[in-house]
C-alpha cells in the first residue's frame, strides 16, 4: 500500500517498525484457525504481519479511503466506527488486536469490555499512560474507573513499551502493548449498577466512600467496607460486591 497522509481527526499514527510488529505477532501467537479481528489497521502493516500466520482476517477501519485500499480476498473490511460497532456479531473465541487511536482509546476500551465473554483475548497498542491506568493496583495514583472496569472482567498484563519513532508520524507520547484475557470465572454484573457505580465513585475520588457511594451506614457494615476510605482504596472485587449488593437489593424491592 502506498503512503497515506495521516488524518489528525482520526488520531492516525501508523506503526511501521518491523521489530515492533514482530513482537506483537509473537505476543498474539496466532494459530491458523484463529478468528482475528483488527481494529484500526491503517496502512495494513500489522494486518500483513498477521496474514503471514492466518489465512484470513477481519478489520474495522473508519477511514473510508484506507478501508477501500485494504480490500483483499483475505481481508474482510468493515468500514465503521469501532466505538459503535457490535462485536457480538463475531463468533465466541474471537481474538481482537489493534493499534488503537489514542483520541478514542478510553471510551473504546469501555465499549469493548462489554464483550468480554465473547473474546478469547485482546492485544492492543495504546498510549503508555492509558496502559498504566489499565493495569494499576488499588491505592496508586493511576488506579481509577478504567482500572476497575477492565480488571473486574479481564486479567491484564503490560507486555512492552514502544518508542515514538516506531510510528508515522511520531506521536507526542510513548506507547505500550497490553494483553487482556477474560477471567475464567467472570463476576455476574448483568442487572447490577456496576458501571454507574464506578462513574459516580471516581467522579469524586478524593471524597470518602460514605460521600461517594450510594450506601447507608448499615450497608457499609454489611459489606465490611470502611466508609472513611476513598474510592481508589477499593479493589475491583470490592466494587463487584457492592454492585451485586445494590443489584440484589433493587430486585428485592421490585
TORFI-813956 format. One record per residue (C-alpha): residue number from 1; residue in three letters; z, x, y. Coordinates in nm, 2 decimals, always signed. Layout:
BEGIN
<pt doke="NUM" mardo="ala" w="Z" u="X" v="Y"/>
...
This chain:
BEGIN
<pt doke="1" mardo="unk" w="+0.00" u="+0.00" v="+0.00"/>
<pt doke="2" mardo="unk" w="-0.09" u="+0.14" v="+0.34"/>
<pt doke="3" mardo="unk" w="+0.18" u="+0.19" v="+0.60"/>
<pt doke="4" mardo="unk" w="+0.31" u="-0.13" v="+0.76"/>
<pt doke="5" mardo="unk" w="+0.47" u="-0.14" v="+1.10"/>
<pt doke="6" mardo="unk" w="+0.83" u="-0.23" v="+1.06"/>
<pt doke="7" mardo="unk" w="+0.94" u="-0.55" v="+1.24"/>
<pt doke="8" mardo="unk" w="+1.27" u="-0.54" v="+1.41"/>
<pt doke="9" mardo="unk" w="+1.32" u="-0.92" v="+1.39"/>
<pt doke="10" mardo="unk" w="+1.32" u="-0.89" v="+1.01"/>
<pt doke="11" mardo="unk" w="+1.56" u="-0.59" v="+1.01"/>
<pt doke="12" mardo="unk" w="+1.29" u="-0.38" v="+0.83"/>
<pt doke="13" mardo="unk" w="+1.38" u="-0.02" v="+0.72"/>
<pt doke="14" mardo="unk" w="+1.16" u="+0.08" v="+0.43"/>
<pt doke="15" mardo="unk" w="+1.31" u="+0.31" v="+0.16"/>
<pt doke="16" mardo="unk" w="+1.07" u="+0.59" v="+0.08"/>
<pt doke="17" mardo="unk" w="+1.27" u="+0.88" v="-0.06"/>
<pt doke="18" mardo="unk" w="+1.17" u="+0.93" v="-0.42"/>
<pt doke="19" mardo="unk" w="+1.51" u="+1.08" v="-0.52"/>
<pt doke="20" mardo="unk" w="+1.70" u="+0.77" v="-0.40"/>
<pt doke="21" mardo="unk" w="+1.45" u="+0.54" v="-0.57"/>
<pt doke="22" mardo="unk" w="+1.50" u="+0.72" v="-0.89"/>
<pt doke="23" mardo="unk" w="+1.88" u="+0.70" v="-0.86"/>
<pt doke="24" mardo="unk" w="+1.86" u="+0.32" v="-0.80"/>
<pt doke="25" mardo="unk" w="+1.64" u="+0.27" v="-1.10"/>
<pt doke="26" mardo="unk" w="+1.87" u="+0.49" v="-1.31"/>
<pt doke="27" mardo="unk" w="+2.17" u="+0.28" v="-1.20"/>
<pt doke="28" mardo="unk" w="+1.99" u="-0.05" v="-1.28"/>
<pt doke="29" mardo="unk" w="+1.87" u="+0.09" v="-1.61"/>
<pt doke="30" mardo="unk" w="+1.62" u="-0.19" v="-1.67"/>
<pt doke="31" mardo="unk" w="+1.50" u="-0.28" v="-2.02"/>
<pt doke="32" mardo="unk" w="+1.16" u="-0.42" v="-2.09"/>
<pt doke="33" mardo="unk" w="+1.27" u="-0.77" v="-2.15"/>
<pt doke="34" mardo="unk" w="+1.49" u="-0.79" v="-1.83"/>
<pt doke="35" mardo="unk" w="+1.42" u="-1.07" v="-1.58"/>
<pt doke="36" mardo="unk" w="+1.44" u="-0.89" v="-1.25"/>
<pt doke="37" mardo="unk" w="+1.43" u="-1.04" v="-0.90"/>
<pt doke="38" mardo="unk" w="+1.39" u="-0.81" v="-0.60"/>
<pt doke="39" mardo="unk" w="+1.50" u="-0.92" v="-0.25"/>
<pt doke="40" mardo="unk" w="+1.31" u="-0.77" v="+0.04"/>
<pt doke="41" mardo="unk" w="+1.06" u="-0.55" v="-0.14"/>
<pt doke="42" mardo="unk" w="+0.90" u="-0.44" v="+0.19"/>
<pt doke="43" mardo="unk" w="+0.62" u="-0.20" v="+0.11"/>
<pt doke="44" mardo="unk" w="+0.70" u="-0.21" v="-0.26"/>
<pt doke="45" mardo="unk" w="+0.84" u="+0.14" v="-0.32"/>
<pt doke="46" mardo="unk" w="+1.13" u="+0.01" v="-0.53"/>
<pt doke="47" mardo="unk" w="+0.91" u="-0.25" v="-0.68"/>
<pt doke="48" mardo="unk" w="+0.67" u="+0.01" v="-0.81"/>
<pt doke="49" mardo="unk" w="+0.95" u="+0.22" v="-0.95"/>
<pt doke="50" mardo="unk" w="+1.09" u="-0.08" v="-1.14"/>
<pt doke="51" mardo="unk" w="+0.75" u="-0.17" v="-1.27"/>
<pt doke="52" mardo="unk" w="+0.74" u="+0.16" v="-1.45"/>
<pt doke="53" mardo="unk" w="+1.02" u="+0.02" v="-1.67"/>
<pt doke="54" mardo="unk" w="+0.94" u="-0.35" v="-1.69"/>
<pt doke="55" mardo="unk" w="+0.62" u="-0.54" v="-1.74"/>
<pt doke="56" mardo="unk" w="+0.67" u="-0.79" v="-1.46"/>
<pt doke="57" mardo="unk" w="+0.90" u="-0.86" v="-1.16"/>
<pt doke="58" mardo="unk" w="+0.97" u="-1.14" v="-0.92"/>
<pt doke="59" mardo="unk" w="+1.01" u="-1.07" v="-0.55"/>
<pt doke="60" mardo="unk" w="+1.13" u="-1.26" v="-0.25"/>
<pt doke="61" mardo="unk" w="+0.97" u="-1.15" v="+0.08"/>
<pt doke="62" mardo="unk" w="+1.00" u="-1.33" v="+0.42"/>
<pt doke="63" mardo="unk" w="+0.73" u="-1.13" v="+0.60"/>
<pt doke="64" mardo="unk" w="+0.40" u="-1.31" v="+0.53"/>
<pt doke="65" mardo="unk" w="+0.19" u="-1.00" v="+0.57"/>
<pt doke="66" mardo="unk" w="+0.39" u="-0.80" v="+0.33"/>
<pt doke="67" mardo="unk" w="+0.41" u="-1.09" v="+0.08"/>
<pt doke="68" mardo="unk" w="+0.03" u="-1.11" v="+0.08"/>
<pt doke="69" mardo="unk" w="-0.01" u="-0.74" v="+0.03"/>
<pt doke="70" mardo="unk" w="+0.23" u="-0.74" v="-0.26"/>
<pt doke="71" mardo="unk" w="+0.04" u="-0.99" v="-0.47"/>
<pt doke="72" mardo="unk" w="-0.04" u="-0.84" v="-0.81"/>
<pt doke="73" mardo="unk" w="-0.07" u="-0.97" v="-1.17"/>
<pt doke="74" mardo="unk" w="+0.26" u="-0.80" v="-1.25"/>
<pt doke="75" mardo="unk" w="+0.44" u="-0.93" v="-0.93"/>
<pt doke="76" mardo="unk" w="+0.53" u="-1.29" v="-0.88"/>
<pt doke="77" mardo="unk" w="+0.57" u="-1.32" v="-0.50"/>
<pt doke="78" mardo="unk" w="+0.80" u="-1.59" v="-0.34"/>
<pt doke="79" mardo="unk" w="+0.72" u="-1.59" v="+0.04"/>
<pt doke="80" mardo="unk" w="+1.05" u="-1.73" v="+0.15"/>
<pt doke="81" mardo="unk" w="+1.38" u="-1.66" v="+0.33"/>
<pt doke="82" mardo="unk" w="+1.64" u="-1.53" v="+0.08"/>
<pt doke="83" mardo="unk" w="+1.91" u="-1.70" v="+0.29"/>
<pt doke="84" mardo="unk" w="+1.77" u="-2.04" v="+0.19"/>
<pt doke="85" mardo="unk" w="+1.63" u="-1.95" v="-0.15"/>
<pt doke="86" mardo="unk" w="+1.75" u="-2.14" v="-0.46"/>
<pt doke="87" mardo="unk" w="+1.83" u="-1.85" v="-0.70"/>
<pt doke="88" mardo="unk" w="+1.94" u="-2.12" v="-0.95"/>
<pt doke="89" mardo="unk" w="+1.57" u="-2.16" v="-1.05"/>
<pt doke="90" mardo="unk" w="+1.57" u="-1.83" v="-1.23"/>
<pt doke="91" mardo="unk" w="+1.70" u="-1.80" v="-1.59"/>
<pt doke="92" mardo="unk" w="+2.06" u="-1.71" v="-1.68"/>
<pt doke="93" mardo="unk" w="+2.10" u="-1.34" v="-1.71"/>
<pt doke="94" mardo="unk" w="+1.87" u="-1.27" v="-1.41"/>
<pt doke="95" mardo="unk" w="+1.92" u="-0.92" v="-1.26"/>
<pt doke="96" mardo="unk" w="+1.89" u="-0.91" v="-0.88"/>
<pt doke="97" mardo="unk" w="+1.81" u="-0.59" v="-0.68"/>
<pt doke="98" mardo="unk" w="+1.72" u="-0.51" v="-0.33"/>
<pt doke="99" mardo="unk" w="+1.73" u="-0.31" v="-0.01"/>
<pt doke="100" mardo="unk" w="+1.89" u="-0.60" v="+0.19"/>
<pt doke="101" mardo="unk" w="+1.80" u="-0.65" v="+0.56"/>
<pt doke="102" mardo="unk" w="+2.11" u="-0.53" v="+0.74"/>
<pt doke="103" mardo="unk" w="+2.09" u="-0.80" v="+1.01"/>
<pt doke="104" mardo="unk" w="+2.15" u="-1.08" v="+0.75"/>
<pt doke="105" mardo="unk" w="+2.33" u="-0.89" v="+0.47"/>
<pt doke="106" mardo="unk" w="+2.67" u="-1.05" v="+0.51"/>
<pt doke="107" mardo="unk" w="+2.56" u="-1.42" v="+0.51"/>
<pt doke="108" mardo="unk" w="+2.31" u="-1.33" v="+0.23"/>
<pt doke="109" mardo="unk" w="+2.60" u="-1.20" v="+0.02"/>
<pt doke="110" mardo="unk" w="+2.80" u="-1.52" v="+0.07"/>
<pt doke="111" mardo="unk" w="+2.49" u="-1.72" v="-0.04"/>
<pt doke="112" mardo="unk" w="+2.43" u="-1.50" v="-0.35"/>
<pt doke="113" mardo="unk" w="+2.80" u="-1.53" v="-0.45"/>
<pt doke="114" mardo="unk" w="+2.73" u="-1.90" v="-0.54"/>
<pt doke="115" mardo="unk" w="+2.50" u="-1.79" v="-0.82"/>
<pt doke="116" mardo="unk" w="+2.75" u="-1.55" v="-0.99"/>
<pt doke="117" mardo="unk" w="+2.75" u="-1.75" v="-1.31"/>
<pt doke="118" mardo="unk" w="+2.37" u="-1.72" v="-1.34"/>
<pt doke="119" mardo="unk" w="+2.32" u="-1.35" v="-1.30"/>
<pt doke="120" mardo="unk" w="+2.38" u="-1.05" v="-1.52"/>
<pt doke="121" mardo="unk" w="+2.43" u="-0.82" v="-1.23"/>
<pt doke="122" mardo="unk" w="+2.32" u="-0.73" v="-0.88"/>
<pt doke="123" mardo="unk" w="+2.24" u="-0.39" v="-0.73"/>
<pt doke="124" mardo="unk" w="+2.19" u="-0.37" v="-0.35"/>
<pt doke="125" mardo="unk" w="+2.13" u="-0.11" v="-0.08"/>
<pt doke="126" mardo="unk" w="+2.34" u="-0.21" v="+0.22"/>
<pt doke="127" mardo="unk" w="+2.49" u="-0.07" v="+0.53"/>
<pt doke="128" mardo="unk" w="+2.78" u="+0.16" v="+0.43"/>
<pt doke="129" mardo="unk" w="+3.03" u="-0.03" v="+0.64"/>
<pt doke="130" mardo="unk" w="+2.94" u="-0.35" v="+0.46"/>
<pt doke="131" mardo="unk" w="+2.97" u="-0.19" v="+0.11"/>
<pt doke="132" mardo="unk" w="+3.31" u="-0.05" v="+0.21"/>
<pt doke="133" mardo="unk" w="+3.42" u="-0.41" v="+0.30"/>
<pt doke="134" mardo="unk" w="+3.28" u="-0.54" v="-0.03"/>
<pt doke="135" mardo="unk" w="+3.49" u="-0.30" v="-0.24"/>
<pt doke="136" mardo="unk" w="+3.80" u="-0.28" v="-0.01"/>
<pt doke="137" mardo="unk" w="+4.15" u="-0.32" v="-0.15"/>
<pt doke="138" mardo="unk" w="+4.41" u="-0.55" v="+0.00"/>
<pt doke="139" mardo="unk" w="+4.62" u="-0.43" v="+0.29"/>
<pt doke="140" mardo="unk" w="+4.34" u="-0.19" v="+0.41"/>
<pt doke="141" mardo="unk" w="+4.15" u="-0.23" v="+0.74"/>
<pt doke="142" mardo="unk" w="+3.82" u="-0.30" v="+0.56"/>
<pt doke="143" mardo="unk" w="+3.96" u="-0.58" v="+0.35"/>
<pt doke="144" mardo="unk" w="+3.86" u="-0.93" v="+0.46"/>
<pt doke="145" mardo="unk" w="+3.69" u="-1.25" v="+0.38"/>
<pt doke="146" mardo="unk" w="+3.38" u="-1.08" v="+0.23"/>
<pt doke="147" mardo="unk" w="+3.60" u="-0.86" v="+0.01"/>
<pt doke="148" mardo="unk" w="+3.79" u="-1.17" v="-0.13"/>
<pt doke="149" mardo="unk" w="+3.48" u="-1.39" v="-0.17"/>
<pt doke="150" mardo="unk" w="+3.30" u="-1.13" v="-0.38"/>
<pt doke="151" mardo="unk" w="+3.59" u="-0.97" v="-0.57"/>
<pt doke="152" mardo="unk" w="+3.70" u="-1.32" v="-0.69"/>
<pt doke="153" mardo="unk" w="+3.37" u="-1.36" v="-0.87"/>
<pt doke="154" mardo="unk" w="+3.24" u="-1.00" v="-0.93"/>
<pt doke="155" mardo="unk" w="+3.35" u="-0.66" v="-1.05"/>
<pt doke="156" mardo="unk" w="+3.24" u="-0.44" v="-0.76"/>
<pt doke="157" mardo="unk" w="+3.15" u="-0.07" v="-0.76"/>
<pt doke="158" mardo="unk" w="+3.02" u="+0.15" v="-0.49"/>
<pt doke="159" mardo="unk" w="+2.76" u="+0.38" v="-0.66"/>
<pt doke="160" mardo="unk" w="+2.64" u="+0.63" v="-0.40"/>
<pt doke="161" mardo="unk" w="+2.57" u="+0.69" v="-0.03"/>
<pt doke="162" mardo="unk" w="+2.22" u="+0.71" v="+0.12"/>
<pt doke="163" mardo="unk" w="+2.13" u="+0.91" v="+0.43"/>
<pt doke="164" mardo="unk" w="+1.94" u="+0.76" v="+0.73"/>
<pt doke="165" mardo="unk" w="+1.64" u="+0.99" v="+0.66"/>
<pt doke="166" mardo="unk" w="+1.56" u="+0.80" v="+0.33"/>
<pt doke="167" mardo="unk" w="+1.42" u="+0.52" v="+0.54"/>
<pt doke="168" mardo="unk" w="+1.12" u="+0.45" v="+0.77"/>
<pt doke="169" mardo="unk" w="+1.22" u="+0.41" v="+1.05"/>
<pt doke="170" mardo="unk" w="+1.57" u="+0.56" v="+1.00"/>
<pt doke="171" mardo="unk" w="+1.85" u="+0.30" v="+1.07"/>
<pt doke="172" mardo="unk" w="+2.13" u="+0.38" v="+1.31"/>
<pt doke="173" mardo="unk" w="+2.39" u="+0.37" v="+1.03"/>
<pt doke="174" mardo="unk" w="+2.45" u="+0.52" v="+0.69"/>
<pt doke="175" mardo="unk" w="+2.38" u="+0.32" v="+0.38"/>
<pt doke="176" mardo="unk" w="+2.52" u="+0.29" v="+0.02"/>
<pt doke="177" mardo="unk" w="+2.42" u="+0.13" v="-0.31"/>
<pt doke="178" mardo="unk" w="+2.66" u="-0.11" v="-0.47"/>
<pt doke="179" mardo="unk" w="+2.68" u="-0.28" v="-0.82"/>
<pt doke="180" mardo="unk" w="+2.81" u="-0.64" v="-0.86"/>
<pt doke="181" mardo="unk" w="+2.88" u="-0.77" v="-1.21"/>
<pt doke="182" mardo="unk" w="+3.01" u="-1.12" v="-1.26"/>
<pt doke="183" mardo="unk" w="+3.36" u="-1.14" v="-1.41"/>
<pt doke="184" mardo="unk" w="+3.37" u="-1.21" v="-1.78"/>
<pt doke="185" mardo="unk" w="+3.63" u="-1.48" v="-1.72"/>
<pt doke="186" mardo="unk" w="+3.55" u="-1.62" v="-1.37"/>
<pt doke="187" mardo="unk" w="+3.80" u="-1.84" v="-1.19"/>
<pt doke="188" mardo="unk" w="+3.73" u="-2.22" v="-1.17"/>
<pt doke="189" mardo="unk" w="+3.66" u="-2.27" v="-0.80"/>
<pt doke="190" mardo="unk" w="+3.44" u="-2.58" v="-0.81"/>
<pt doke="191" mardo="unk" w="+3.62" u="-2.86" v="-0.63"/>
<pt doke="192" mardo="unk" w="+3.86" u="-2.62" v="-0.45"/>
<pt doke="193" mardo="unk" w="+3.86" u="-2.54" v="-0.08"/>
<pt doke="194" mardo="unk" w="+3.82" u="-2.16" v="-0.16"/>
<pt doke="195" mardo="unk" w="+3.55" u="-2.08" v="+0.09"/>
<pt doke="196" mardo="unk" w="+3.71" u="-2.29" v="+0.37"/>
<pt doke="197" mardo="unk" w="+4.05" u="-2.13" v="+0.29"/>
<pt doke="198" mardo="unk" w="+3.91" u="-1.78" v="+0.34"/>
<pt doke="199" mardo="unk" w="+3.73" u="-1.87" v="+0.65"/>
<pt doke="200" mardo="unk" w="+4.05" u="-2.01" v="+0.80"/>
<pt doke="201" mardo="unk" w="+4.27" u="-1.73" v="+0.69"/>
<pt doke="202" mardo="unk" w="+4.06" u="-1.44" v="+0.81"/>
<pt doke="203" mardo="unk" w="+3.97" u="-1.60" v="+1.14"/>
<pt doke="204" mardo="unk" w="+4.33" u="-1.53" v="+1.23"/>
<pt doke="205" mardo="unk" w="+4.41" u="-1.23" v="+1.01"/>
<pt doke="206" mardo="unk" w="+4.69" u="-1.09" v="+1.24"/>
<pt doke="207" mardo="unk" w="+4.88" u="-1.42" v="+1.21"/>
<pt doke="208" mardo="unk" w="+5.15" u="-1.46" v="+0.94"/>
<pt doke="209" mardo="unk" w="+5.04" u="-1.67" v="+0.65"/>
<pt doke="210" mardo="unk" w="+5.26" u="-1.96" v="+0.74"/>
<pt doke="211" mardo="unk" w="+5.05" u="-1.99" v="+1.06"/>
<pt doke="212" mardo="unk" w="+4.71" u="-1.90" v="+0.89"/>
<pt doke="213" mardo="unk" w="+4.71" u="-2.12" v="+0.58"/>
<pt doke="214" mardo="unk" w="+4.73" u="-2.50" v="+0.53"/>
<pt doke="215" mardo="unk" w="+5.06" u="-2.47" v="+0.33"/>
<pt doke="216" mardo="unk" w="+5.41" u="-2.61" v="+0.39"/>
<pt doke="217" mardo="unk" w="+5.73" u="-2.41" v="+0.33"/>
<pt doke="218" mardo="unk" w="+5.77" u="-2.57" v="-0.01"/>
<pt doke="219" mardo="unk" w="+5.41" u="-2.47" v="-0.11"/>
<pt doke="220" mardo="unk" w="+5.48" u="-2.10" v="-0.04"/>
<pt doke="221" mardo="unk" w="+5.79" u="-2.13" v="-0.26"/>
<pt doke="222" mardo="unk" w="+5.59" u="-2.30" v="-0.54"/>
<pt doke="223" mardo="unk" w="+5.32" u="-2.03" v="-0.52"/>
<pt doke="224" mardo="unk" w="+5.56" u="-1.74" v="-0.49"/>
<pt doke="225" mardo="unk" w="+5.39" u="-1.62" v="-0.18"/>
<pt doke="226" mardo="unk" w="+5.57" u="-1.46" v="+0.12"/>
<pt doke="227" mardo="unk" w="+5.49" u="-1.68" v="+0.43"/>
<pt doke="228" mardo="unk" w="+5.56" u="-1.38" v="+0.66"/>
<pt doke="229" mardo="unk" w="+5.28" u="-1.17" v="+0.50"/>
<pt doke="230" mardo="unk" w="+4.94" u="-1.15" v="+0.66"/>
<pt doke="231" mardo="unk" w="+4.60" u="-1.27" v="+0.52"/>
<pt doke="232" mardo="unk" w="+4.49" u="-0.91" v="+0.44"/>
<pt doke="233" mardo="unk" w="+4.80" u="-0.86" v="+0.22"/>
<pt doke="234" mardo="unk" w="+4.70" u="-1.12" v="-0.04"/>
<pt doke="235" mardo="unk" w="+4.48" u="-1.02" v="-0.34"/>
<pt doke="236" mardo="unk" w="+4.17" u="-1.22" v="-0.44"/>
<pt doke="237" mardo="unk" w="+4.37" u="-1.36" v="-0.73"/>
<pt doke="238" mardo="unk" w="+4.63" u="-1.49" v="-0.48"/>
<pt doke="239" mardo="unk" w="+4.36" u="-1.67" v="-0.29"/>
<pt doke="240" mardo="unk" w="+4.22" u="-1.82" v="-0.61"/>
<pt doke="241" mardo="unk" w="+4.56" u="-1.95" v="-0.70"/>
<pt doke="242" mardo="unk" w="+4.61" u="-2.10" v="-0.35"/>
<pt doke="243" mardo="unk" w="+4.26" u="-2.27" v="-0.36"/>
<pt doke="244" mardo="unk" w="+4.33" u="-2.41" v="-0.71"/>
<pt doke="245" mardo="unk" w="+4.67" u="-2.53" v="-0.60"/>
<pt doke="246" mardo="unk" w="+4.52" u="-2.71" v="-0.30"/>
<pt doke="247" mardo="unk" w="+4.24" u="-2.85" v="-0.51"/>
<pt doke="248" mardo="unk" w="+4.47" u="-2.99" v="-0.77"/>
<pt doke="249" mardo="unk" w="+4.69" u="-3.15" v="-0.50"/>
<pt doke="250" mardo="unk" w="+4.39" u="-3.31" v="-0.34"/>
<pt doke="251" mardo="unk" w="+4.26" u="-3.45" v="-0.67"/>
<pt doke="252" mardo="unk" w="+4.61" u="-3.60" v="-0.74"/>
<pt doke="253" mardo="unk" w="+4.61" u="-3.78" v="-0.41"/>
<pt doke="254" mardo="unk" w="+4.27" u="-3.95" v="-0.47"/>
